Amino acid sequence: MSTQRTTMQRPGGFGGPGRGPMGGGPMGGMMMVVQKPKNFRATLFRLLGYFKPQAFALVIVLVTAIISTVFNIVGPKVLGLATTKLFEGVVAKFRHIPGAAIDFNYIGTVLLILAGLYIISSIFGYIQQYIMAGVAQKTVYRLRREVDEKLARLPLKFYDSRTHGEIMSRAVNDMDNISNTLQQSFTQFITSAVTLIGVIVMMLTISPILTTVVLVTFPMSIFVTTVIAKRSQGYFRDQQRALGQLNGHVEEMYTGHKIVKAFGRERDSLATFDDLNNKLYQAGWRAQFVSGMIMPLMNFIGNIGYVFVAVIGGVMVTQRSISIGDVQAFIQYARQFTMPITQLASFTNIIQSTMASAERVFELLDEAEEIPDPVNAPAIAAPRGAVEFQHVSFSYAPDVPLIEDLNISVKPGQTIAIVGPTGAGKTTLVNLLMRFYDVTSGAIRVDGVDIRDLKRGDLRRMFGMVLQDTWLFNGTIRENIAYGREGATEEQIVQAAKAAYADHFIRTLPNNYDTVLSEEASNLSQGQKQLLTIARAILADPAILILDEATSSVDTRTEINIQRAMLTLMQGRTSFVIAHRLSTIRDADLILVMNHGRIVEQGTHQELLARNGFYADLYNSQFAGQALTEAAV
């Protein structure tokens, strides 16, 4: 999906009069740019299915929420009794009625009952939140586990066709969105719904006439909210778009700050930043100003209703058709009336965004998986390294063939070099061998066994890979090298580093093997990172080696040392070497020359040069380029 992601503001609890119930400003939840799901109903029912194991806990949450809300709603009515008794006592004393006094015992009893009601409401509210937190986290835990397991079963083509950011967004941001909604908004929805119904019931029990007065102002509030919300959403959309552009510019300038300085483009960068920042400012203040108008207008409409309630209620008190305490309670209920409406309105936006997040997660869970490993898969206990491609054909797209009828026979211990121009299919050959992709037709055999009959884990443990693009994780150098073999000893790690000619530079670092690599190992040079990945491959001691331009990032002297280490490592092992610098593969047992997915030539270095064909052209063009460079110098 390419739907734009936005940051939601979460409910921050019920606010007092004049405050929006959403965090981050008045009506924040209603003003966010809502991402809508494609199929709301289907996604909702599928998400509800994850609650089945927690059904009993959800019933308890519902019951406790109702009890907590009901006890909280009854409070103003009970307080009204104390107010009425106090008012009656004051009036009696003012009129000098004999024996007139304020019944403080009655008032004290009412206040104790009121305190008990609020305490009970708080206890049940705590129970509700505690249980719901467990329900939400268990549900999201199950979802996260399914996503994690799913990502492990997805084929490489899934990752090749999507950006890392998109996958991370579904696995992290969308999950957090679901988690926050389940834990916060779900209970608030229940509370708001019960509060709205309860308040209307209590107002009707006090005075149907005053209830009608309050309800008359309700359409006005909805009209104001709808009109302004629709207008401000455009501004909020502009704000999110400007924020995304500004963040993208800052990230780009930060990651490429050396290039910016090298070309003297600081002024241009600052000018672009100022322009984007100004757009964000303009959209931001408009969005905040317009959305900020809602609560004052709603308060204005509400205050009009309070004036009518106070006037009509006062008249009814003089006519003894209602008590003063009931008028006070009714005013409290009238002030509570707008809050759950606002909460429920904002919940519609939140649930839309949550369903969109759930839909994105379910799309990930529904992706086509790798073909499962065979149940009774054979195991190659002592792999020799014989590899055979038999009439192999493969294409990334069904109508665009890449490799057609490929046949290769590699004996154990041979070094096979794969050369050719960019896009010839060299790396694709390795992906097929490692079974990151499955062949379209034909078969690849290792020691006579079709690799599709083996478990992927068993197959890949037979290989050691050193790629042109290094991969090191955030941890110590020791841990990164030891990644090649589980349970590796200190001596084995050091020996692997020495064999890769990495030991010397490691010991020059402040904490040598305990040096912690920063994010993306940016505290090491590209060549040093490559040496560590080579040490990791040496430590793994695999039966088959795959070297994809393994020395492309190191200097010439280091390359010579690594080549010596590789020669030692490759002895007795089958090795596939992808090379662009043809001088590094002169001693290969077999050189496969690929072009447009086909092997156009194969043989030893001398044999291919003698043919004076495609390989000879590649080889001579490299040295011609080198001669031209030297002449220019």
Secondary structure, 3 states (H helix, E strand, C coil): CCCCCCCCCCECCCCCCCCCCECCCCCHHHHCCCCCCCCHHHHHHHHHHCCHHHHHHHHHHHHHHHHHHHHHHHHHHHHHHHHHHHHHHHHHHHCCCCCCCCCHHHHHHHHHHHHHHHHHHHHHHHHHHHHHHHHHHHHHHHHHHHHHHHHHHCCHHHHHCCCHHHHHHHHHHHHHHHHHHHHHHHHHHHHHHHHHHHHHHHHHHHCHHHHHHHHHHHHHHHHHHHHHHHHHHHHHHHHHHHHHHHHHHHHHHHHCHHHHHHCCCHHHHHHHHHHHHHHHHHHHHHHHHHHHCHHHHHHHHHHHHHHHHHHHHHHHHHCCCCCHHHHHHHHHHHHHHHHHHHHHHHHHHHHHHHHHHHHHHHHHHCCCCCCCCCCCCCCCCCCCCCEEEEEEEECCECCECCEEEEEEEECCCCEEEEECCCCCCHHHHHHHHCCCCCCCEEEEEECCEEHHHCCHHHHHHCEEEECCCCCCCCCEHHHHHHCCCCCCCHHHHHHHHHHCCCHHHHHCCCCHHHCECCHHHCCCCHHHHHHHHHHHHHHHCCCEEEEECCCCCCCHHHHHHHHHHHHHHHCCCEEEEECCCHHHHCCCCEEEEEECCEEEEEECHHHHHHHCCHHHHHHHHHHHHHHHHHHHC
